[in-house]
Amino acid sequence: MKEKSFEEMMEELEKISQELEKGELPLDESVKKFEDGMKLSKECANILENAEKKITILVNNEDDLKEENFNVE
C-alpha cells in the first residue's frame, strides 16, 4: 500500500471536515471520523515540520553565497 501524499491527506481531511459539519452522521461514525481527522492532522503537521527543517536560505554575503537554516519566528 502506497503512502499518501501531503496533498491527498489534506483532501481527505477536508472531506472529513465537511462530513462532520453537515451533522448528518450517527454519533459513533462522527467520533470515528473525528479520530481519523485528528490522526491526519497530526501527520500533516509532522510533514510540514520536517519540511520546515529542510528549508534553507541562500544569503548573499558580498561575493560569497552562504547557506543558512530557515527559522520561523
Beta strands, then each sheet from edge to edge (+ up, - down):
strand 1: 56-61
strand 2: 64-69
sheet 1: 1+ 2-
end
